[in-house]
Amino acid sequence: MAEPGAPQDPFEMFRRLWGPLGVPVPGMAMPTLDPQEIEKRIQELKSVELWLTMNLNMLRMAIQGLEMQKAGLTAMQQAMSAAMPQDPKDRKP
C-alpha cells in the first residue's frame, strides 16, 4: 500500500485487473465462485468504464472545440481577403 503522502498510481487498478499478460489471468485460469468477488470485479470494471467514457467525452469536446476554432479562423481569413482588394493599386491610402 502506498504511503498516505505519496501520490497514487492512476494505473494501479488497471494492473490489478488485467495482470502482466494483458488478459484477466485470474478469471481465465480459475474462475472464482465467490459472488462477492464477482460483484467487486463488476464494480471495478464499471468504474473503469465510467472513467474511460468521461475521458472519451472530454476528448470529443476538445476535438469539437478545435474544429470550431479552425472554422472560425478560416471564415475570418476569407472575410478579410474578400474585404481587401487584391491589386495594390486599388488600395486607398
Secondary structure, DSSP 8 states (H G I E B T S, - for coil): ---TTS---TTHHHHHHHTTTTS-HHHHHS----HHHHHHHHHHHHHHHHHHHHHHHHHHHHHHHHHHHHHHHHHHHHHHHHHS-SSGGG---
